[in-house]
Amino acid sequence: MQAKPVRAKLQKLARAGKLAYYKDLGHEFNKPARWSEWKKILDEMSLTRPDISILVLNATSGWQGQIDYKATNGRPTEAQKKFAQI
């Protein structure tokens, strides 16, 4: 799977003012929510501006799995929170 269709889906959600959760992306692309390739795809997407990979949240924590290329482990640092909310 390539990042392009995921990016298109996230752009559509962004235009609608919505966020995405891994389970929703999984359902959309017939992949599990905890699919190991999500990180690779979102990292690739983050290299293109605007970085909309940050729209994908973990349903348990309500935060991204990583922010500024550093894992949040469900509890982002204050610096990560600030970066995500810019």
OpenMM code with the backbone's topology and positions (N, CA, C; nanometers):
from openmm import Vec3, app, unit

residues = "MET GLN ALA LYS PRO VAL ARG ALA LYS LEU GLN LYS LEU ALA ARG ALA GLY LYS LEU ALA TYR TYR LYS ASP LEU GLY HIS GLU PHE ASN LYS PRO ALA ARG TRP SER GLU TRP LYS LYS ILE LEU ASP GLU MET SER LEU THR ARG PRO ASP ILE SER ILE LEU VAL LEU ASN ALA THR SER GLY TRP GLN GLY GLN ILE ASP TYR LYS ALA THR ASN GLY ARG PRO THR GLU ALA GLN LYS LYS PHE ALA GLN ILE".split()
positions = [
    Vec3(0.0843, -0.1177, 0.0000),
    Vec3(0.0000, 0.0000, 0.0000),
    Vec3(0.0889, 0.1241, 0.0000),
    Vec3(0.0474, 0.2246, -0.0715),
    Vec3(0.1226, 0.3492, -0.0808),
    Vec3(0.0570, 0.4589, 0.0024),
    Vec3(0.1346, 0.5611, 0.0276),
    Vec3(0.0850, 0.6727, 0.1085),
    Vec3(-0.0168, 0.7586, 0.0344),
    Vec3(-0.0131, 0.7583, -0.0972),
    Vec3(-0.0985, 0.8486, -0.1761),
    Vec3(-0.2480, 0.8337, -0.1458),
    Vec3(-0.3044, 0.7114, -0.1446),
    Vec3(-0.4484, 0.7026, -0.1139),
    Vec3(-0.4804, 0.7411, 0.0307),
    Vec3(-0.3887, 0.7137, 0.1231),
    Vec3(-0.4106, 0.7517, 0.2630),
    Vec3(-0.4082, 0.9038, 0.2740),
    Vec3(-0.3138, 0.9661, 0.2052),
    Vec3(-0.3055, 1.1121, 0.2057),
    Vec3(-0.4340, 1.1737, 0.1488),
    Vec3(-0.4849, 1.1172, 0.0411),
    Vec3(-0.6088, 1.1683, -0.0191),
    Vec3(-0.7242, 1.1592, 0.0807),
    Vec3(-0.7327, 1.0488, 0.1528),
    Vec3(-0.8386, 1.0321, 0.2527),
    Vec3(-0.8229, 1.1346, 0.3651),
    Vec3(-0.6998, 1.1536, 0.4121),
    Vec3(-0.6766, 1.2494, 0.5197),
    Vec3(-0.7026, 1.3931, 0.4738),
    Vec3(-0.6720, 1.4241, 0.3493),
    Vec3(-0.7020, 1.5569, 0.2968),
    Vec3(-0.8533, 1.5816, 0.2968),
    Vec3(-0.9276, 1.4807, 0.2583),
    Vec3(-1.0735, 1.4919, 0.2577),
    Vec3(-1.1258, 1.5165, 0.3996),
    Vec3(-1.0710, 1.4428, 0.4962),
    Vec3(-1.1120, 1.4607, 0.6350),
    Vec3(-1.0732, 1.5995, 0.6857),
    Vec3(-0.9533, 1.6446, 0.6497),
    Vec3(-0.9067, 1.7766, 0.6935),
    Vec3(-0.9982, 1.8866, 0.6411),
    Vec3(-1.0373, 1.8748, 0.5164),
    Vec3(-1.1276, 1.9748, 0.4577),
    Vec3(-1.2624, 1.9774, 0.5292),
    Vec3(-1.3016, 1.8620, 0.5814),
    Vec3(-1.4284, 1.8522, 0.6537),
    Vec3(-1.4122, 1.8876, 0.8016),
    Vec3(-1.2881, 1.9195, 0.8430),
    Vec3(-1.2628, 1.9544, 0.9826),
    Vec3(-1.2661, 1.8360, 1.0760),
    Vec3(-1.2332, 1.7175, 1.0250),
    Vec3(-1.2389, 1.5951, 1.1049),
    Vec3(-1.1001, 1.5358, 1.1253),
    Vec3(-1.0900, 1.4510, 1.2251),
    Vec3(-0.9692, 1.3757, 1.2537),
    Vec3(-0.9904, 1.2312, 1.2117),
    Vec3(-0.8858, 1.1523, 1.2177),
    Vec3(-0.8964, 1.0102, 1.1842),
    Vec3(-0.8384, 0.9284, 1.2982),
    Vec3(-0.8863, 0.8085, 1.3110),
    Vec3(-0.8325, 0.7128, 1.4071),
    Vec3(-0.7813, 0.5929, 1.3287),
    Vec3(-0.6822, 0.5264, 1.3843),
    Vec3(-0.6235, 0.4115, 1.3148),
    Vec3(-0.7296, 0.3084, 1.2775),
    Vec3(-0.8269, 0.2864, 1.3654),
    Vec3(-0.9302, 0.1864, 1.3346),
    Vec3(-1.0123, 0.2278, 1.2128),
    Vec3(-1.0380, 0.3603, 1.1982),
    Vec3(-1.1133, 0.4094, 1.0824),
    Vec3(-1.0330, 0.3946, 0.9537),
    Vec3(-0.9047, 0.4273, 0.9605),
    Vec3(-0.8195, 0.4086, 0.8429),
    Vec3(-0.8100, 0.2611, 0.8071),
    Vec3(-0.7983, 0.1783, 0.9088),
    Vec3(-0.7929, 0.0347, 0.8844),
    Vec3(-0.9169, -0.0147, 0.8130),
    Vec3(-1.0307, 0.0308, 0.8591),
    Vec3(-1.1570, -0.0076, 0.7960),
    Vec3(-1.1623, 0.0418, 0.6513),
    Vec3(-1.1205, 0.1653, 0.6294),
    Vec3(-1.1230, 0.2266, 0.4967),
    Vec3(-1.0334, 0.1526, 0.3973),
    Vec3(-0.9174, 0.1063, 0.4452),
    Vec3(-0.8201, 0.0435, 0.3555),
    Vec3(-0.8036, -0.1060, 0.3789),
    Vec3(-0.8972, -0.1649, 0.4522),
    Vec3(-0.8962, -0.3087, 0.4777),
    Vec3(-0.7666, -0.3551, 0.5427),
    Vec3(-0.7231, -0.2798, 0.6431),
    Vec3(-0.6023, -0.3106, 0.7196),
    Vec3(-0.6379, -0.3056, 0.8676),
    Vec3(-0.5647, -0.3774, 0.9516),
    Vec3(-0.5935, -0.3696, 1.0951),
    Vec3(-0.5529, -0.2342, 1.1531),
    Vec3(-0.6187, -0.1947, 1.2599),
    Vec3(-0.5868, -0.0679, 1.3259),
    Vec3(-0.4419, -0.0674, 1.3736),
    Vec3(-0.3920, -0.1792, 1.4161),
    Vec3(-0.2538, -0.1891, 1.4653),
    Vec3(-0.1595, -0.2445, 1.3598),
    Vec3(-0.1870, -0.2151, 1.2361),
    Vec3(-0.1061, -0.2602, 1.1241),
    Vec3(0.0334, -0.1980, 1.1337),
    Vec3(0.1353, -0.2787, 1.1217),
    Vec3(0.2728, -0.2314, 1.1400),
    Vec3(0.3180, -0.1319, 1.0337),
    Vec3(0.2509, -0.1258, 0.9209),
    Vec3(0.2918, -0.0360, 0.8129),
    Vec3(0.2374, 0.1068, 0.8271),
    Vec3(0.1457, 0.1311, 0.9220),
    Vec3(0.0927, 0.2665, 0.9375),
    Vec3(0.2046, 0.3665, 0.9631),
    Vec3(0.2985, 0.3312, 1.0499),
    Vec3(0.4079, 0.4230, 1.0825),
    Vec3(0.4864, 0.4594, 0.9572),
    Vec3(0.5197, 0.3615, 0.8759),
    Vec3(0.5962, 0.3858, 0.7540),
    Vec3(0.5194, 0.4800, 0.6601),
    Vec3(0.3925, 0.4535, 0.6424),
    Vec3(0.3101, 0.5348, 0.5532),
    Vec3(0.2968, 0.6775, 0.6058),
    Vec3(0.2684, 0.6920, 0.7340),
    Vec3(0.2522, 0.8262, 0.7910),
    Vec3(0.3841, 0.9023, 0.7937),
    Vec3(0.4959, 0.8318, 0.8181),
    Vec3(0.6269, 0.8978, 0.8123),
    Vec3(0.6535, 0.9501, 0.6716),
    Vec3(0.6204, 0.8713, 0.5705),
    Vec3(0.6384, 0.9151, 0.4322),
    Vec3(0.5520, 1.0378, 0.4036),
    Vec3(0.4293, 1.0345, 0.4505),
    Vec3(0.3382, 1.1475, 0.4294),
    Vec3(0.3872, 1.2731, 0.4990),
    Vec3(0.4535, 1.2582, 0.6131),
    Vec3(0.4958, 1.3746, 0.6911),
    Vec3(0.6039, 1.4557, 0.6206),
    Vec3(0.6664, 1.3982, 0.5210),
    Vec3(0.7706, 1.4687, 0.4472),
    Vec3(0.7130, 1.5679, 0.3466),
    Vec3(0.5836, 1.5563, 0.3182),
    Vec3(0.5155, 1.6440, 0.2234),
    Vec3(0.4350, 1.7470, 0.3013),
    Vec3(0.4408, 1.8703, 0.2591),
    Vec3(0.3689, 1.9763, 0.3275),
    Vec3(0.2366, 2.0037, 0.2592),
    Vec3(0.1316, 2.0325, 0.3293),
    Vec3(0.1292, 2.0316, 0.4749),
    Vec3(0.1312, 1.8891, 0.5289),
    Vec3(0.1860, 1.8744, 0.6485),
    Vec3(0.1947, 1.7431, 0.7130),
    Vec3(0.0596, 1.7110, 0.7752),
    Vec3(-0.0192, 1.6310, 0.7036),
    Vec3(-0.1512, 1.5951, 0.7562),
    Vec3(-0.1493, 1.4610, 0.8273),
    Vec3(-0.0312, 1.3987, 0.8365),
    Vec3(-0.0220, 1.2713, 0.9084),
    Vec3(-0.0579, 1.2900, 1.0552),
    Vec3(-0.0477, 1.4108, 1.1040),
    Vec3(-0.0749, 1.4396, 1.2442),
    Vec3(-0.2249, 1.4326, 1.2765),
    Vec3(-0.3084, 1.4164, 1.1742),
    Vec3(-0.4527, 1.4047, 1.1950),
    Vec3(-0.4948, 1.2682, 1.2476),
    Vec3(-0.4048, 1.1699, 1.2431),
    Vec3(-0.4393, 1.0338, 1.2840),
    Vec3(-0.4098, 1.0177, 1.4334),
    Vec3(-0.5149, 0.9837, 1.5084),
    Vec3(-0.5040, 0.9737, 1.6538),
    Vec3(-0.5217, 0.8299, 1.7029),
    Vec3(-0.4670, 0.8054, 1.8195),
    Vec3(-0.4878, 0.6799, 1.8903),
    Vec3(-0.6169, 0.6955, 1.9700),
    Vec3(-0.7106, 0.6039, 1.9528),
    Vec3(-0.8419, 0.6164, 2.0179),
    Vec3(-0.8318, 0.6108, 2.1701),
    Vec3(-0.7346, 0.5393, 2.2234),
    Vec3(-0.7217, 0.5261, 2.3679),
    Vec3(-0.6716, 0.6547, 2.4318),
    Vec3(-0.5654, 0.7124, 2.3749),
    Vec3(-0.5045, 0.8303, 2.4350),
    Vec3(-0.5597, 0.9612, 2.3785),
    Vec3(-0.6111, 0.9565, 2.2542),
    Vec3(-0.6571, 1.0783, 2.1897),
    Vec3(-0.5436, 1.1611, 2.1314),
    Vec3(-0.4230, 1.1060, 2.1315),
    Vec3(-0.3054, 1.1726, 2.0768),
    Vec3(-0.2475, 1.0901, 1.9638),
    Vec3(-0.1580, 1.1505, 1.8886),
    Vec3(-0.0887, 1.0796, 1.7827),
    Vec3(0.0062, 0.9768, 1.8437),
    Vec3(0.0349, 0.8724, 1.7666),
    Vec3(0.1298, 0.7704, 1.8127),
    Vec3(0.2708, 0.8237, 1.8220),
    Vec3(0.3000, 0.9209, 1.7379),
    Vec3(0.4286, 0.9895, 1.7452),
    Vec3(0.4072, 1.1342, 1.7031),
    Vec3(0.4879, 1.2195, 1.7614),
    Vec3(0.4825, 1.3614, 1.7282),
    Vec3(0.6255, 1.4071, 1.7075),
    Vec3(0.6494, 1.4734, 1.5975),
    Vec3(0.7835, 1.5203, 1.5620),
    Vec3(0.8822, 1.4033, 1.5614),
    Vec3(0.8365, 1.2909, 1.5070),
    Vec3(0.9154, 1.1677, 1.4892),
    Vec3(0.9575, 1.1009, 1.6202),
    Vec3(0.8926, 1.1357, 1.7300),
    Vec3(0.9221, 1.0724, 1.8587),
    Vec3(0.7941, 1.0091, 1.9125),
    Vec3(0.8040, 0.8860, 1.9593),
    Vec3(0.6877, 0.8134, 2.0118),
    Vec3(0.6279, 0.8870, 2.1304),
    Vec3(0.4949, 0.8846, 2.1393),
    Vec3(0.4272, 0.9469, 2.2532),
    Vec3(0.3931, 0.8460, 2.3623),
    Vec3(0.3838, 0.7195, 2.3251),
    Vec3(0.3425, 0.6148, 2.4199),
    Vec3(0.2126, 0.6516, 2.4905),
    Vec3(0.1270, 0.7255, 2.4196),
    Vec3(-0.0025, 0.7644, 2.4748),
    Vec3(0.0033, 0.8810, 2.5709),
    Vec3(0.1241, 0.9287, 2.6017),
    Vec3(0.1398, 1.0406, 2.6947),
    Vec3(0.2466, 1.1355, 2.6398),
    Vec3(0.2075, 1.2222, 2.5488),
    Vec3(0.3060, 1.3135, 2.4903),
    Vec3(0.3616, 1.4126, 2.5916),
    Vec3(0.4845, 1.4538, 2.5677),
    Vec3(0.5457, 1.5562, 2.6523),
    Vec3(0.4795, 1.6904, 2.6224),
    Vec3(0.5062, 1.7878, 2.7061),
    Vec3(0.4512, 1.9216, 2.6824),
    Vec3(0.5023, 1.9769, 2.5491),
    Vec3(0.6283, 1.9508, 2.5163),
    Vec3(0.6846, 1.9972, 2.3890),
    Vec3(0.6131, 1.9309, 2.2710),
    Vec3(0.5827, 1.8015, 2.2827),
    Vec3(0.5108, 1.7317, 2.1766),
    Vec3(0.3693, 1.7867, 2.1628),
    Vec3(0.3043, 1.8128, 2.2732),
    Vec3(0.1688, 1.8692, 2.2681),
    Vec3(0.1701, 2.0044, 2.1967),
    Vec3(0.2671, 2.0872, 2.2303),
    Vec3(0.2771, 2.2184, 2.1670),
    Vec3(0.3002, 2.2031, 2.0168),
    Vec3(0.3903, 2.1129, 1.9787),
    Vec3(0.4186, 2.0890, 1.8372),
    Vec3(0.2947, 2.0424, 1.7636),
    Vec3(0.2170, 1.9520, 1.8242),
    Vec3(0.0977, 1.8963, 1.7607),
    Vec3(-0.0130, 1.9991, 1.7466),
    Vec3(-0.0157, 2.0975, 1.8320),
    Vec3(-0.1253, 2.1933, 1.8308),
    Vec3(-0.0934, 2.3213, 1.7544),
    Vec3(0.0220, 2.3260, 1.6903),
    Vec3(0.0585, 2.4442, 1.6111),
    Vec3(-0.0259, 2.4505, 1.4876),
] * unit.nanometer
topology = app.Topology()
chain = topology.addChain("A")
for resn in residues:
    res = topology.addResidue(resn, chain)
    for name in ("N", "CA", "C"):
        topology.addAtom(name, app.Element.getBySymbol(name[0]), res)
